[in-house]
Amino acid sequence: MSNLSPNKQTKIIVGLSGGVDSSVATLLLLEQGFEVEALFMKNWEEDDTDGVCTAEQDLSDAQKVADKLGVKLHTINFSADYWDDVFDHFLQEHKKGRTPNPDVLCNQKIKFKVFLEHALSLGADKIATGHYSRIDEKDKMYNLKTGLDDTKDQSYFLYLLNQQQLSKSLFPLGNITKSKVREIATKHNLITADKKDSTGICFIGERNFSEFLQTYLPKKQGDIIDQDGKFIKHHDGLAFYTIGQRKGLEIGGGFGHSGEPWFVADKRIDSNELVVVQGDHPLLYHNVLNTNNIHWINNPPKLPLACHAKIRYRQQSQACVINQGNDKCLKVIFKQPQRAITPGQSIVFYNDDTCLGGGIIEQRSNE
């Protein structure tokens, strides 16, 4: 966390989701002497008959945690903001055949914008969340650091945060491990101690991704072909696939020369063709990408810059060099070819344990 002396005059409002991470974050802030309140956000209004979206159960769990810890729980519905600022963009990107990352936008637009603004209106000095990251402040400049637990570090999803947002935020879990969080929750008999971590799309949950998208986007049939252009079968629309995908292709025997699985290697938007390859094929690998919509957390670095980068969450940081590209794009050259570089996803840059910022992947190629 940043340098902030706990005292009863410092009011923190925690985003309490009904999960174990935010529950323990609330507890730790109380133990540190802050004045603490909590807020539960509902951000998805779609029908819950399939039991996937667990907002009602999450609210119940959040209330039980708040009651046990003796903190006031506010509730708010940001569903309209989520639809306008996150989900609509998510759909538009898929329509273009790209693969966006809604969790990144959700943090920028919802958790650290409308939630932050609402919390400040309730008298909060800062907000806190259960993210596994750290904030370091020096000379009134804020840096985003990776979490101590490498397996849970969430700085990748936070790279769009700016100085104002970081100055008003706390990450109480940044210096501890997930196993320690579970241990603390168990010790204090929190109802969320053994609760399964949430997965899937931010605030929407784990779903059959293709089926979910098809409720919002029209089908547009095209051809699935191999690297030589041989027809294999039809697809229902490029929007329902992503680069590197294996599951859901349903390509059985009779195709190819081996029993290796098939993977999506390319999405040809102009011809509406999905290119698939077998096994760990060279077409899955590229060492260069172009990225735009660049955001730097601190002052923009001088280019070229040798650093590390991630092209997906939980990937090990990869050595690269960032160069100025055409227009406002950056050209990133990796030391080693990267598998399944995906347009629409985020690339996030690091210098040791400091998250520098990132951008949106536009194209990939080889030099």
Secondary structure, DSSP 8 states (H G I E B T S, - for coil): --S----TTSEEEEE--SSHHHHHHHHHHHHTT-EEEEEEEE---S--TTS---HHHHHHHHHHHHHHHT--EEEEE-HHHHIIIIIHHHHHHHHTT----HHHHHIIIIIIIIHHHHHHHTT-SEEE---SEEEEEETTEEEEEE-S-TTT--GGGGTT--HHHHHTEE-TTTTS-HHHHHHHHHHTT-TTTT-----SBTTTBS--HHHHHHTTS----EEEE-TT--EEEEES-GGG--TT--TT----TTSSSSS--EEEEEEETTTTEEEEEESS-GGGEEEEEEEEEEEESSS---SSEEEEEESSTT---EEEEEEE-STT-EEEEEEEEEET--TTSEEEEEETTEEEEEEEEEEEE--
